[in-house]
Amino acid sequence: MSNRGGRGRRTPTTLKVLSGNPGQRPVPTAPDLAPAVPKPPKGLPAGARAYYRKLAPLLAAAGVLTEADGPALADLCLCLHRLAECERLIETEGLTVMGKDGPKAHPATRLAKEYRAALQAWAARFGLTPHARGSLDVKPTGGIKDPLEELLEVR
């Protein structure tokens, strides 16, 4: 469970507290913000806004999204939208274009690569990849309940 060299999964704060703190290093605590669905920012393109409306409720239900995360989610959705635009452009115009020295790679391929890298970084921060979900430490929001917990609550 260690995080040597910045690789692997980060140990959630709750597990650090439970396992003790033999090194007496300060244990970081995240601010306690309530899950919420922030409004999409003005000026967000229509395609990015559609991604925003699709992802925001999912992330809020998972307890990952708060009101403070609106701009970051907007950036993620803008990356998704721009990547889709680049891919559409490449699909219609082809992977190569004619330059003065002959055929060369379409400029949109470089842009798509950059948007894809940015998208992967944002997706990991929001827990939208399987690996990233394993390292999140999120409080349950009341979505799926354990049957044993429901039975114990009744008594």
Contacts in CASP RR format, 6 or more apart in sequence:
PFRMAT RR
TARGET T0000
AUTHOR 0000-0000-0000
METHOD contacts of the structure
MODEL  1
MSNRGGRGRRTPTTLKVLSGNPGQRPVPTAPDLAPAVPKPPKGLPAGARA
YYRKLAPLLAAAGVLTEADGPALADLCLCLHRLAECERLIETEGLTVMGK
DGPKAHPATRLAKEYRAALQAWAARFGLTPHARGSLDVKPTGGIKDPLEE
LLEVR
1 9 0 8 1.000
1 11 0 8 1.000
1 15 0 8 1.000
2 11 0 8 1.000
3 9 0 8 1.000
3 10 0 8 1.000
3 11 0 8 1.000
8 135 0 8 1.000
9 131 0 8 1.000
9 134 0 8 1.000
9 135 0 8 1.000
10 135 0 8 1.000
12 135 0 8 1.000
12 136 0 8 1.000
12 137 0 8 1.000
13 27 0 8 1.000
13 28 0 8 1.000
13 29 0 8 1.000
13 30 0 8 1.000
13 137 0 8 1.000
14 137 0 8 1.000
15 137 0 8 1.000
16 27 0 8 1.000
17 27 0 8 1.000
21 27 0 8 1.000
30 137 0 8 1.000
33 66 0 8 1.000
33 67 0 8 1.000
33 68 0 8 1.000
34 66 0 8 1.000
34 67 0 8 1.000
35 60 0 8 1.000
35 61 0 8 1.000
35 62 0 8 1.000
35 63 0 8 1.000
35 64 0 8 1.000
35 65 0 8 1.000
35 66 0 8 1.000
35 141 0 8 1.000
36 60 0 8 1.000
36 65 0 8 1.000
36 66 0 8 1.000
36 67 0 8 1.000
37 56 0 8 1.000
37 57 0 8 1.000
37 60 0 8 1.000
37 65 0 8 1.000
38 56 0 8 1.000
38 65 0 8 1.000
38 66 0 8 1.000
38 67 0 8 1.000
38 68 0 8 1.000
38 69 0 8 1.000
38 70 0 8 1.000
38 73 0 8 1.000
40 49 0 8 1.000
40 52 0 8 1.000
40 53 0 8 1.000
40 56 0 8 1.000
40 70 0 8 1.000
40 74 0 8 1.000
40 77 0 8 1.000
41 70 0 8 1.000
41 71 0 8 1.000
41 74 0 8 1.000
44 52 0 8 1.000
44 74 0 8 1.000
44 77 0 8 1.000
44 78 0 8 1.000
45 78 0 8 1.000
45 81 0 8 1.000
47 77 0 8 1.000
47 81 0 8 1.000
47 84 0 8 1.000
48 74 0 8 1.000
48 77 0 8 1.000
48 78 0 8 1.000
48 80 0 8 1.000
48 81 0 8 1.000
48 82 0 8 1.000
49 77 0 8 1.000
51 76 0 8 1.000
51 77 0 8 1.000
51 80 0 8 1.000
51 81 0 8 1.000
52 73 0 8 1.000
52 74 0 8 1.000
52 77 0 8 1.000
55 73 0 8 1.000
55 76 0 8 1.000
55 77 0 8 1.000
55 126 0 8 1.000
55 128 0 8 1.000
56 65 0 8 1.000
56 70 0 8 1.000
56 73 0 8 1.000
59 65 0 8 1.000
59 69 0 8 1.000
59 73 0 8 1.000
59 126 0 8 1.000
61 141 0 8 1.000
61 143 0 8 1.000
62 138 0 8 1.000
62 141 0 8 1.000
63 138 0 8 1.000
63 139 0 8 1.000
63 141 0 8 1.000
64 126 0 8 1.000
64 127 0 8 1.000
64 136 0 8 1.000
64 138 0 8 1.000
65 73 0 8 1.000
65 126 0 8 1.000
69 126 0 8 1.000
72 122 0 8 1.000
72 125 0 8 1.000
72 126 0 8 1.000
73 126 0 8 1.000
75 118 0 8 1.000
75 122 0 8 1.000
76 119 0 8 1.000
76 122 0 8 1.000
76 123 0 8 1.000
76 126 0 8 1.000
79 115 0 8 1.000
79 118 0 8 1.000
79 119 0 8 1.000
79 122 0 8 1.000
80 119 0 8 1.000
82 111 0 8 1.000
82 115 0 8 1.000
83 112 0 8 1.000
83 115 0 8 1.000
83 116 0 8 1.000
83 119 0 8 1.000
86 108 0 8 1.000
86 109 0 8 1.000
86 111 0 8 1.000
86 112 0 8 1.000
86 115 0 8 1.000
87 112 0 8 1.000
89 106 0 8 1.000
89 108 0 8 1.000
90 106 0 8 1.000
90 108 0 8 1.000
90 109 0 8 1.000
90 112 0 8 1.000
93 106 0 8 1.000
93 108 0 8 1.000
94 106 0 8 1.000
95 105 0 8 1.000
95 106 0 8 1.000
95 109 0 8 1.000
96 103 0 8 1.000
96 104 0 8 1.000
96 105 0 8 1.000
96 106 0 8 1.000
97 103 0 8 1.000
97 104 0 8 1.000
97 105 0 8 1.000
97 106 0 8 1.000
97 107 0 8 1.000
98 104 0 8 1.000
120 129 0 8 1.000
122 128 0 8 1.000
123 129 0 8 1.000
123 132 0 8 1.000
124 131 0 8 1.000
124 132 0 8 1.000
125 132 0 8 1.000
126 132 0 8 1.000
127 133 0 8 1.000
127 136 0 8 1.000
END
